[in-house]
Each structure stands twice: as C-alpha cells, then as structure tokens.
Amino acid sequence: MKNPNQRITLTIRRPKPPRHDLIGAVKITPDAEIALRELSEQTGLPMRQIALSLITQAAACVDIIEAD
C-alpha cells in the first residue's frame, strides 16, 4: 500500500438495507482479477485468502458518505 494511513471513501446515493442472505461469491473486474493473480503468484497464497484478507482489513479504512 502506498500510504497505509490513506482512507477509502465510497459515495452512495442512499443507504440500502442490509442483506442477510450471504451468497458467498462476487464477480470482480478483470483488473481486480489480475491484481489478485499477481499477489497470489508473489505470495503463494490462494486468491480466495488474499481477497478475504484485503476486504476484511480494508473495511476498517472505508468512510461512507451519502451523496446530495
């Protein structure tokens, strides 16, 4: 990470109610898949484990603001 203190901001139109029906899969962009594959090759870790770690750790760095 270039700056570990940098926050991630997501701007949303309106909050959606939480979903509790976990599906266990998401589709990612080709760029995200390339990044995951590169990290997997560099670390020897499975892409699933890398994605899990990135998402759970990054969640603490996200600020959500509602758009006007």
C-alpha positions as CSV (number, residue, x, y, z in Angstrom):
1,M,0.0,0.0,0.0
2,K,1.4,3.4,-0.9
3,N,0.0,5.2,2.1
4,P,-1.2,2.9,4.9
5,N,-3.0,5.9,6.6
6,Q,-5.0,6.8,3.5
7,R,-8.7,6.3,3.9
8,I,-11.1,4.9,1.2
9,T,-14.2,6.9,0.6
10,L,-17.4,5.4,-1.0
11,T,-20.1,7.9,-2.0
12,I,-23.5,6.4,-2.2
13,R,-26.9,7.8,-3.3
14,R,-28.8,6.4,-0.4
15,P,-28.1,3.6,2.0
16,K,-29.6,0.2,1.2
17,P,-31.0,-2.0,3.9
18,P,-28.5,-4.7,4.9
19,R,-28.8,-8.1,3.3
20,H,-28.5,-11.2,5.5
21,D,-28.7,-13.8,2.7
22,L,-25.0,-14.5,2.2
23,I,-24.2,-15.9,-1.3
24,G,-20.5,-16.5,-0.8
25,A,-19.5,-15.2,-4.3
26,V,-19.0,-11.9,-6.0
27,K,-17.9,-11.0,-9.6
28,I,-14.8,-8.9,-9.9
29,T,-13.4,-6.9,-12.8
30,P,-10.6,-8.2,-15.0
31,D,-8.2,-5.7,-13.4
32,A,-9.1,-6.9,-9.9
33,E,-8.5,-10.5,-11.0
34,I,-5.1,-9.6,-12.5
35,A,-4.1,-7.9,-9.2
36,L,-5.3,-11.0,-7.2
37,R,-3.4,-13.3,-9.5
38,E,-0.2,-11.2,-9.2
39,L,-0.5,-11.2,-5.4
40,S,-1.1,-14.9,-5.4
41,E,2.0,-15.6,-7.6
42,Q,4.1,-13.3,-5.3
43,T,2.9,-14.8,-2.0
44,G,2.0,-18.3,-2.9
45,L,-1.4,-17.8,-1.1
46,P,-4.7,-18.7,-2.7
47,M,-6.6,-15.8,-4.3
48,R,-9.5,-16.5,-2.0
49,Q,-7.4,-16.0,1.1
50,I,-5.9,-12.8,-0.4
51,A,-9.3,-11.4,-1.3
52,L,-10.7,-12.3,2.1
53,S,-7.8,-10.5,3.9
54,L,-8.0,-7.4,1.7
55,I,-11.7,-7.0,2.1
56,T,-11.8,-7.5,5.8
57,Q,-8.8,-5.3,6.5
58,A,-9.9,-2.6,4.1
59,A,-13.4,-2.4,5.6
60,A,-12.0,-0.7,8.6
61,C,-10.5,2.0,6.3
62,V,-13.7,3.0,4.5
63,D,-15.7,6.1,5.1
64,I,-19.2,6.1,3.6
65,I,-20.9,9.4,2.8
66,E,-24.3,10.0,1.3
67,A,-24.4,12.0,-1.9
68,D,-26.5,15.1,-2.1
